[in-house]
């Protein structure tokens, strides 16, 4: 198995600090030498399986798979917490009074308020 030149331009990592050794094998090699492929992955490497010189699959350690799978979920959790905090701040009596005043304001008053706010932002 030859080390990959990583033609996809992505850096795979075995840990958060060190890049993983990426190896490329053909589908036939993966089938015939699966024990070696598995050993490469067990040592922290990543194996890209190609068919007709095109990458078709990636074999990686379960820990790396879990980390990659959880990355989006963790980001979504952070966004959910941020949204909940913003929503909570909007539920105060002051925020409610401000929204009521905005709904009751005339178009010219809303326009003046928008110009004032824009000037404050610079």
C-alpha positions in Angstrom: 0.0 0.0 0.0 1.5 3.3 -1.1 1.1 6.5 0.9 -1.5 8.8 -0.6 -0.7 12.2 -2.2 -4.1 13.2 -0.9 -5.3 14.4 -4.3 -8.6 15.5 -2.7 -6.7 18.4 -1.0 -8.1 17.5 2.5 -6.0 16.9 5.6 -7.2 13.9 7.5 -6.2 13.7 11.1 -5.9 10.7 13.5 -5.9 13.0 16.5 -6.7 16.7 17.1 -3.0 17.5 16.9 -1.4 15.3 14.3 -2.3 14.5 10.7 -3.1 10.9 9.9 -1.1 8.9 7.5 -3.3 8.5 4.4 -2.9 5.5 2.2 -4.6 4.8 -1.1 -5.4 1.3 -2.3 -7.5 0.0 -5.2 -10.7 -1.8 -4.5 -9.0 -5.1 -5.6 -6.1 -4.5 -3.2 -8.5 -3.6 -0.4 -10.4 -6.9 -1.0 -7.2 -9.0 -1.3 -5.3 -7.4 1.5 -8.0 -6.5 3.9 -6.0 -7.6 7.0 -3.3 -5.0 6.1 -5.9 -2.3 5.4 -7.4 -3.0 8.8 -4.0 -2.9 10.5 -3.2 0.4 8.9 -6.5 1.9 10.2 -6.0 0.4 13.6 -2.6 2.2 13.8 -4.4 5.5 13.2 -4.1 5.7 9.5 -6.8 6.4 6.9 -7.2 4.3 3.8 -8.8 5.7 0.6 -10.2 3.0 -1.6 -10.2 3.8 -5.3 -11.9 2.3 -8.3 -10.7 3.2 -11.8 -8.4 5.8 -10.2 -11.3 7.6 -8.5 -11.7 7.7 -4.7 -14.9 5.7 -3.8 -14.6 5.1 -0.1 -12.6 5.9 3.1 -11.8 3.5 5.8 -10.9 5.0 9.2 -10.8 4.2 12.9 -14.0 4.2 14.8 -12.8 7.0 17.1 -12.2 9.3 14.1 -15.5 8.4 12.6 -17.3 9.2 15.8 -15.5 12.5 16.0 -16.4 13.4 12.5 -20.0 12.3 13.0 -20.3 14.4 16.2 -18.8 17.6 14.8 -22.0 18.7 13.1 -24.1 17.7 16.1 -21.9 19.6 18.5 -22.1 22.7 16.3 -25.9 22.4 16.1 -26.0 22.1 19.9 -24.0 25.3 20.3 -26.3 27.1 17.9 -29.4 25.8 19.7 -28.0 27.1 23.1 -27.2 30.5 21.5 -30.7 30.7 20.0 -32.3 29.8 23.3 -30.3 32.5 25.1 -31.3 35.1 22.6 -35.0 34.0 22.8 -34.8 34.2 26.6 -33.5 37.8 26.5 -36.4 38.7 24.2 -38.9 37.4 26.7 -38.3 40.2 29.2 -41.0 42.8 30.0 -38.7 45.5 28.5 -38.3 43.7 25.2 -42.1 43.1 25.1 -42.8 46.8 25.7 -40.3 47.7 23.0 -41.9 45.4 20.5 -45.3 46.7 21.3 -44.1 50.3 20.8 -42.6 49.3 17.4 -45.8 47.7 16.2 -47.8 50.8 17.3 -45.3 53.3 15.7 -46.1 55.2 12.6 -44.1 54.6 9.4 -42.4 58.0 9.8 -41.4 57.3 13.4 -40.0 53.9 12.3 -38.0 55.6 9.6 -36.5 58.1 12.0 -35.6 55.3 14.4 -33.9 53.3 11.6 -31.9 56.3 10.5 -30.8 57.0 14.1 -29.8 53.4 14.6 -27.8 53.4 11.3 -25.9 56.5 12.4 -25.0 54.9 15.7 -23.5 51.9 13.9 -21.4 54.2 11.7 
